[in-house]
Amino acid sequence: MSLTIGPYDLQNADISGAKWQEVRAEELNMDNVSIARTSINNVNMNAMKLNDVNMSEIQISDANMSGLRIKLANFSHANVEHVYLFGTEFKNIVLPREDQPQYQPDGQYRPIRFDDCNLSRTQLTNCDLSNVDINNCDITGLRINGILISDLLKAL
């Protein structure tokens, strides 16, 4: 059985620890929402807008998340596998440092990890990408601060 959500606006809520399985969430807007420690599997989440969202320790796998607009999100300890992120925009993504209040109490900091994802035409703007792990992903047309990744790699 699958669940369809949207169009819907969700503000100032904590729905951490949820399990989203076979969910279709289109035109879902989240503002100041925590979905930390949430497991998202086999979902279709097109054209969502996420603003000021806590996504720490989130696990996302086998999902279509194309066309997302993500701004001011905390992705500490996130793991993203087999996800289609074509055309997604990440803006001002927060990857907490040890001296920031969002730092995890377990004493470990792990940035977001992308495995076997389609990141083509994805935009990363003003994001701290230090130690971000990208493995076996399509990065065709990926832009970081407006610059094509292919041009950045040529400069190395």
C-alpha positions in Angstrom: 0.0 0.0 0.0 1.3 3.4 -0.9 0.5 6.8 0.6 0.1 10.1 -1.3 0.9 13.4 0.5 0.5 16.8 -1.1 0.1 19.5 -2.1 0.6 20.4 1.5 2.5 23.0 3.7 4.0 21.8 6.9 5.5 24.3 9.3 7.1 24.3 12.8 6.8 20.6 13.3 8.9 17.7 14.7 8.2 14.4 12.9 11.5 12.9 13.6 12.0 9.1 13.6 9.3 8.5 11.0 9.4 5.7 8.4 8.3 6.7 4.9 7.9 3.6 2.7 6.3 3.8 -0.7 5.2 7.4 -0.2 4.4 9.9 -3.0 4.9 13.4 -1.7 4.7 16.0 -4.4 4.4 19.8 -3.9 5.1 19.3 -0.2 6.6 22.3 1.4 8.3 22.0 4.8 9.5 25.1 6.8 11.2 24.8 10.2 10.5 21.0 10.4 12.6 18.2 11.9 12.6 14.9 10.1 15.8 13.7 11.9 16.4 10.0 12.1 13.8 9.3 9.5 14.0 6.4 7.1 12.8 7.2 3.6 12.6 4.2 1.2 11.1 3.7 -2.2 9.5 7.1 -2.4 8.6 9.7 -5.1 9.2 13.2 -3.7 9.1 15.5 -6.8 9.1 19.3 -6.6 9.3 19.5 -2.8 10.5 22.7 -1.1 12.4 22.2 2.2 13.5 25.3 4.2 15.2 25.2 7.5 14.8 21.4 7.9 16.7 19.2 10.3 17.6 16.0 8.3 20.4 14.7 10.6 20.8 11.0 10.6 18.3 10.6 7.8 18.5 7.5 5.6 17.2 7.8 2.1 17.3 4.9 -0.4 15.7 3.9 -3.7 14.0 7.3 -4.2 13.1 9.8 -6.9 13.7 13.2 -5.4 14.2 15.2 -8.6 13.4 18.9 -8.6 13.7 19.4 -4.9 14.6 22.8 -3.5 16.5 22.4 -0.2 17.6 25.5 1.8 19.1 25.7 5.2 19.1 21.9 6.0 21.1 20.0 8.5 22.4 16.9 6.8 24.8 15.7 9.5 25.1 11.8 9.5 22.9 11.6 6.4 23.1 8.6 4.0 21.7 8.8 0.5 21.7 5.6 -1.6 20.3 4.9 -5.1 18.5 8.2 -5.3 17.6 10.2 -8.4 18.3 13.9 -7.6 18.2 15.3 -11.1 17.8 19.1 -11.0 17.8 19.4 -7.2 19.0 22.6 -5.6 20.9 22.6 -2.3 21.4 26.1 -0.9 23.1 27.0 2.3 23.2 23.4 3.6 24.3 23.1 7.2 26.9 20.4 7.9 27.6 21.1 11.6 31.1 21.5 13.0 32.1 20.5 16.5 31.8 24.0 17.8 28.2 24.4 16.5 25.2 23.6 18.7 23.9 21.1 16.1 26.9 18.9 16.6 25.9 15.4 17.5 26.4 14.3 21.1 27.9 11.0 20.1 31.2 12.9 19.5 31.3 12.0 15.8 30.8 14.2 12.8 30.0 12.6 9.5 28.9 14.7 6.6 26.3 13.7 4.0 27.2 10.6 1.8 25.8 10.0 -1.7 26.1 6.4 -3.1 25.1 5.4 -6.6 22.9 8.6 -7.1 22.0 10.6 -10.1 23.3 14.1 -9.2 23.1 15.4 -12.8 22.1 19.1 -13.1 22.1 19.3 -9.3 23.0 22.8 -7.9 25.1 23.2 -4.7 25.3 26.8 -3.6 27.0 28.1 -0.4 27.3 24.6 1.0 30.1 23.3 3.1 31.3 20.3 1.1 34.3 19.4 3.1 34.5 15.6 3.5 31.3 15.1 1.6 31.4 11.5 0.2 30.2 11.0 -3.4 30.6 7.5 -4.7 29.6 6.0 -8.1 27.3 8.9 -8.9 26.3 10.6 -12.2 27.6 14.1 -11.8 27.0 15.3 -15.4 26.1 19.0 -15.2 26.5 19.2 -11.5 27.2 22.8 -10.4 29.0 24.0 -7.3 28.4 27.7 -6.7 27.4 28.1 -10.3 30.6 26.4 -11.7 30.3 23.1 -13.6 32.0 20.2 -11.8 33.8 19.3 -15.0 35.4 22.7 -15.0 36.4 22.4 -11.4 37.9 19.0 -12.0 39.9 20.3 -14.9 41.4 22.9 -12.6 42.8 20.3 -10.2 
